[in-house]
Amino acid sequence: MNHNSASIDTEQNPLVRLTHVRRTYTAGEMDIEVLRDVNLTVAQGESIAIRGVSGSGKSTLLNIMGGIDCATSGQVEVCGWTLNGLSSKEFTRFRREKVGFIFQFYNLLPTLSALENVMVGPESAGFPQSKARARAEEYLEAVGLADKAWKFPEQLSGGEQQRIAIARALAKEPPLILADEPTGSLDEDTAAMVLQLLDRLKLEHRLTFIVVTHNPALSDHTDRSLFLHNGSLSELTPNRIAH
């Protein structure tokens, strides 16, 4: 396989399609190429782990797919949207409606309870408050934290905060979940519970997961593993047969 690309046979209109994507940053008088000629297609309902050393561009790639960052060149198509050249308002709508983010460092709002933090997800997607609360309660229970609904982030452990962040991303049930080390701060048992939850949601809702991880156990729960090295993607041996 061409080591500048990673692709599989997908539906005619894959959920994610990156074509010759490059990302270059300017530092002083130097241009630093973080991504170079990345090609990727991801089908609806597929789960992918992206692995690579720190600084290899994994988070940059996630941010481009999620509309947080922009490619320097190339075509980025996600969930039926062409992201090249969108306005700030259009990017905001895209992120609100199409993507759930699970960040490595939680990004919980400190003045909101666990329940209210999870409600942010479905409320941002336009759910009325009553439905947003019902969704939040459902996903708090799913991640094993129904009894912590009215605790504030500072009253929760790091692992509990990460589970709240996962519940927030999943509660609006977006077509695409982008996760940066989602089990990085969880103990082994809690991480295993979260992985089972992600497996179940993938089956029930055909959610698509793209995960940046160093955790081999998480990689084993995805359909494919890709390796990002020197700004280029290559495909590793398939982890398992798709669900």
C-alpha positions in Angstrom: 0.0 0.0 0.0 1.1 3.6 -0.6 2.3 4.8 2.8 0.8 8.2 2.1 -2.7 6.8 2.1 -5.0 4.6 4.1 -8.3 3.5 2.5 -10.7 0.6 2.3 -13.7 -0.3 0.3 -16.5 1.8 1.7 -20.0 2.9 0.7 -20.2 5.2 -2.4 -20.5 8.2 -0.1 -18.3 7.5 2.9 -18.9 9.4 6.2 -15.3 10.8 6.0 -13.2 11.4 3.0 -9.8 13.1 3.1 -8.1 13.7 -0.2 -4.5 14.9 -0.4 -4.8 16.7 2.9 -1.8 18.7 4.0 -1.3 20.9 7.1 1.6 23.3 7.4 2.3 25.7 10.3 4.6 28.7 10.1 7.0 29.2 13.0 9.1 32.3 12.5 10.6 31.9 9.0 10.1 28.1 9.0 7.2 26.1 7.5 6.6 23.0 9.5 4.6 20.3 7.6 2.6 18.4 10.2 0.4 16.4 7.7 1.5 15.6 4.1 -0.8 14.1 1.5 -3.1 12.3 3.8 -5.8 10.2 2.1 -8.5 8.5 4.1 -12.0 7.1 3.7 -14.2 6.0 6.7 -17.5 4.3 6.3 -20.6 5.0 8.5 -20.5 2.7 11.5 -16.8 2.1 11.3 -14.3 2.5 14.1 -10.7 3.5 13.6 -7.8 3.9 15.9 -5.0 6.3 14.8 -1.7 5.6 16.5 1.6 7.3 16.4 4.2 8.9 18.6 3.6 12.3 20.3 3.9 15.1 17.9 3.2 13.0 14.8 0.1 15.0 13.9 -2.7 12.8 15.3 -4.5 15.6 17.2 -4.1 17.9 14.2 -5.8 15.3 12.0 -8.7 14.9 14.4 -9.1 18.7 14.6 -9.3 19.0 10.8 -11.9 16.2 10.6 -13.8 17.9 13.4 -13.8 21.4 12.0 -11.6 22.8 14.7 -8.6 23.3 12.4 -8.4 23.8 8.6 -6.3 21.9 6.1 -3.6 24.0 4.3 -4.6 22.2 1.1 -6.6 19.1 0.0 -10.3 18.2 0.3 -12.0 17.5 3.6 -15.5 15.9 3.4 -17.2 14.9 6.6 -20.9 13.8 7.2 -22.0 15.3 3.9 -20.2 18.6 4.5 -17.3 19.9 2.5 -15.3 21.7 5.1 -12.9 23.7 2.8 -13.7 27.4 3.0 -16.6 27.3 5.5 -17.4 30.4 7.4 -16.9 30.5 11.2 -20.7 30.3 11.6 -20.9 27.3 9.3 -18.1 25.5 11.2 -19.9 26.0 14.4 -23.1 24.5 13.0 -21.2 21.6 11.6 -19.5 20.8 14.9 -22.8 21.2 16.8 -24.8 18.9 14.6 -22.4 16.3 13.3 -19.5 15.7 15.7 -19.1 14.6 19.3 -15.7 15.4 20.8 -14.0 13.5 23.6 -11.0 15.4 24.8 -8.0 14.1 26.6 -8.3 16.7 29.3 -12.1 16.6 29.8 -13.0 20.3 29.1 -15.8 20.2 31.6 -17.4 23.4 32.8 -16.5 23.8 36.4 -19.6 25.7 37.4 -22.0 23.0 36.1 -22.9 19.8 37.7 -22.2 16.4 36.0 -25.7 16.3 34.7 -25.6 19.8 33.4 -22.3 19.2 31.7 -23.7 16.2 29.9 -26.8 18.2 28.9 -24.5 20.6 27.1 -24.1 18.0 24.3 -27.7 17.5 23.3 -28.7 21.1 24.1 -26.0 22.3 21.6 -27.5 20.0 19.0 -30.9 21.7 19.5 -32.7 19.3 21.8 -35.3 20.9 24.1 -34.3 21.1 27.7 -36.5 18.2 28.9 -35.2 15.9 26.2 -31.6 17.0 26.8 -32.0 16.2 30.5 -33.5 12.7 29.7 -30.6 12.0 27.4 -28.1 13.2 30.0 -29.6 11.0 32.7 -29.5 8.0 30.3 -25.9 8.4 29.4 -24.8 9.2 33.0 -26.3 5.8 33.9 -24.6 4.2 30.9 -21.2 5.3 32.1 -21.9 4.3 35.7 -22.3 7.8 37.2 -26.0 8.3 37.8 -25.3 8.7 41.5 -22.9 11.6 40.7 -25.4 13.7 38.7 -25.2 16.7 41.0 -21.5 16.6 41.8 -19.3 19.3 40.3 -16.1 18.5 38.4 -13.8 19.4 41.3 -15.7 16.8 43.4 -15.0 14.0 40.9 -11.9 12.0 40.3 -10.0 12.3 36.9 -11.5 9.0 35.7 -15.0 10.2 36.7 -14.5 13.5 34.9 -13.4 11.6 31.7 -16.5 9.4 31.9 -18.6 12.6 32.2 -16.9 14.0 29.1 -17.6 10.8 27.2 -21.3 10.9 28.2 -21.5 14.5 27.0 -20.1 13.6 23.6 -22.4 10.6 23.2 -25.6 12.1 24.5 -26.4 13.9 21.3 -25.7 10.7 19.4 -23.9 12.5 16.5 -22.9 10.5 13.4 -19.2 11.0 14.1 -17.3 10.7 17.4 -13.7 12.0 17.5 -11.8 11.0 20.6 -8.3 12.0 21.8 -7.1 9.3 24.3 -10.6 8.8 25.7 -9.4 6.2 28.3 -6.1 7.8 29.0 -6.9 8.8 32.6 -9.1 5.8 33.5 -8.0 2.7 35.5 -8.1 -0.7 33.8 -11.5 -1.7 35.0 -13.2 1.6 34.2 -11.5 1.7 30.8 -12.9 -1.7 30.1 -16.4 -0.6 31.0 -16.1 2.4 28.7 -14.9 0.3 25.9 -17.9 -2.0 26.3 -20.1 1.1 26.2 -18.5 2.3 23.0 -18.9 -1.2 21.4 -22.6 -1.2 22.4 -23.3 2.2 21.0 -21.5 1.4 17.8 -23.8 -1.6 17.3 -27.0 0.2 18.3 -26.6 3.5 16.6 -24.1 2.9 13.8 -21.9 5.6 15.3 -18.6 6.2 13.7 -15.6 6.5 16.0 -12.2 7.8 15.1 -9.9 7.5 18.1 -6.3 8.8 18.8 -4.8 6.4 21.3 -1.7 4.8 22.7 -3.8 2.2 24.5 -3.5 -1.2 22.7 -6.7 -2.4 24.4 -8.7 0.5 22.8 -7.0 -0.2 19.5 -8.2 -3.8 19.8 -11.8 -2.5 20.0 -11.7 -0.8 16.6 -12.1 -2.2 13.1 -8.9 -0.7 11.7 -5.6 0.7 13.0 -3.8 3.4 11.2 -0.3 4.6 11.9 0.7 8.3 11.5 4.4 8.8 11.0 6.1 11.9 9.7 2.7 13.3 8.6 1.7 10.3 6.6 -0.9 7.6 7.2 -0.3 3.9 6.7 -2.6 1.0 7.4 -1.8 -1.7 9.9 -3.3 -5.2 9.9 -7.1 -5.1 10.5 -7.8 -5.6 14.2 -10.9 -7.6 13.8 -13.9 -8.3 11.6 -16.3 -5.4 11.7 -19.3 -5.8 14.0 
